[in-house]
Amino acid sequence: LQGVTEGYNGTIFAYGQTGSGKSFTMQGVVDPPTQKGIIPRALEHIFESVQCAENAKFLVRASYLEIYNEDIRDLLGADTKQKLE
């Protein structure tokens, strides 16, 4: 995450068998806070770093994609069941 705040692109990639816990590891749950996943924790860290930075501008872009059986879905989109081209 330090590299991301320094201007490098970053990717968090989860790969594994269906039902192995990738979604829970990435998302977690809101309550209790100790069960937050990697994505919420990483975003909190990034935005805390951005808020503390002086004399710098940041553009933060995020995507959350699922690739399953060669179909790609945008998990941040309005319809998470819709396949992307």
Number of C-alpha atoms within 10 A of each C-alpha: 14 11 9 12 17 9 10 9 10 12 9 9 9 11 8 8 7 9 8 10 12 16 14 14 15 19 15 20 14 11 8 8 10 9 13 17 18 16 15 15 14 14 14 12 15 16 14 11 14 16 11 8 12 8 4 8 8 12 6 11 6 9 10 13 15 16 12 9 6 7 11 16 19 17 14 11 12 8 10 14 11 13 12 11 6
